[in-house]
Amino acid sequence: MPGKNKKGVSPVIATVLLVVMVVITALIIFLWFRNINKEQITKFEGRNVELVCGDVKFDASYSAGELYVMNTGNVPLYSMKIRIFEGGSYETKDIRDVSDSNWPEKGLNPGLTFSSADLTGFVGDAERIVLIPVLVGISADTEDKKIHICDDNYGQEVAIE
């Protein structure tokens, strides 16, 4: 059959496309199963603790080496993560691990205020500080208390004065 041009995908390109499609499908299935197996933590009559993070309200300030936090919402704050940005990188620590921290053992209940000891050695020459709330809830599987760190978007930047 002279004169007919055969057009099609070469076997090498077809093989590469097939492998890429299989890898992408496997990745999608893996991520889907990972989210299904994630342990659910609930708070407040069965509400998912991730949704409760949106209800957290607090005011915070940092002045003369002291950190002040007031829980202005209706959700008890079990703890706080302090993210300190300095020189293009950051370090995250739990407020309970900060030297001389007097964070309440059972957390900061609504309406209560926390005042830290001198944090100048801990904060150093930080460019900015972000406080991220940590909540405690009940595991849906084991009925045990579990700690949940809220996503970064629920954090609050604190001005350094």
N, C-alpha and C positions, 0 to 999 in steps of 0.2 A: 504494500500500500504506500507507494511513493507519493510524496506531496502532502501527506497529512502530518501536521506537527503534533507530537505527543506532549501534552501539558499535564503536570501533576506535581505532587509534592515528593521530593526525594525521600528515600527510606531513612536517611539520617535525620532529616528535619522532622519527619513523622515520629520517629522514635523519641527525639528530644521533647516534642510537644506532648506525647503520651506520658513520658516520665514526669514532666512538669505538672500535668493535670492530676496525676496520681498523688504527687507530693502535696499539692494544694488541697486536694480532697482529704488526705490523711490529716493535714494540719487543722482543717476545719472541724473534723470529727474529734480530734484530740482536744481542741479548745472547748468544744461543746461539752464533752464528757467531764472536763476539768471543772467547769462551772456547775454541772449537775451534782458532782460529788462534794462540792464545797459545803462545809458544815454551816448550818443556819443557826444564827444566834438571835434570840428574840428578847424584847424588852417591852414593858408596858402592855400587858395582856396580849402577848403573841405578836406584837408588831416587830418586824424585822429591824434589827439594830442599825442597819445601814440607812433606813428611812428616818430613824430617830435622830441621826446625826444632823439632819436638816433642821431639827427643832432646837438644837443647842444654841444658846445665846450667852455670851459673856463679854465683859469689858476688860481690857488689859492695858497696862501702861508700864513703862520702864523708866525710872528716873534715879539718878545718883546711885546706881548699882543695885537698886531694889526693884523687884518685879511685883506688880499688884494685879490680882485677878479677882473679878467679882462675877459670880454666877447670876446673871440677870434673867435666865430662862427658867423652865420648869423641869429640866433634865439634870439629874446629879452628874457631876463630872468626876469620874473615878480618878483620872490623872490628866496630865498634859504632856505632850511631846514638845520639846523646845528645839526648833531648827534654827541654827545659827549660820548665817551666810557671811563668809569672809574670803576675800581673794579669789572669787570665781568658783568656790566650792562651798559645801555646807556640811555640818555635822549635826546629827539629831540625837538628843538625849532625853530620857524621861525626867520629869521634874522631881521625881522622888529620888533620883540618883545624884542630883545636884548637892554639893556639900552644904550641910546645915539646912537642908530643906525641911520645912515644918508643914509640908502638905498634909492635910488631914488623912489619917489612915483609911477611913471609909470613903473618902472623896469629898468634894466640895458640893454640898447640897445647895439647892436654889436659895438665893438671897444671901448666901455667905460670901465672905471675902478672904482672900489669901494674900499674905505679904511675905516675901522671901527675905532671907538674909542677904548680905552683900554678895552680888553675883559678878562683880567687876572682873575677878580672876577667871571666871567661867566664860563670860561673854567676850572678854578681851577687846579687840579692835573690830568687832562685828560691824558689817555694813547694814544688816537688818536682821530682825528676829521674827520668826513666825511661830505662833502657838497653835498646836493641833490637838483637839480634844480626844480623850480616850474614855470610852464608856465600858461598863460591865453589863453583861446580859446573861441569859440562861441558854445553854445549849439545848436545841430541840431534840437532840439524840440522847444525851446523857443526863440532862437536868442539872448539870454542873455549871458553876459560874465561869464565864469566859470573857476575856478582855477583847475589846474591839477598838482598833485605832481608826478614827474617821479619816476619810480621804483628805488630801491636801486642800481641796477646794473649800472645805469647812474650816480651815485654819484662819487665823487672824494675824495680820502683820502688826507688830508692835513698834512704835517709833522709839528710836534710841535717843535719849536726851542726855 
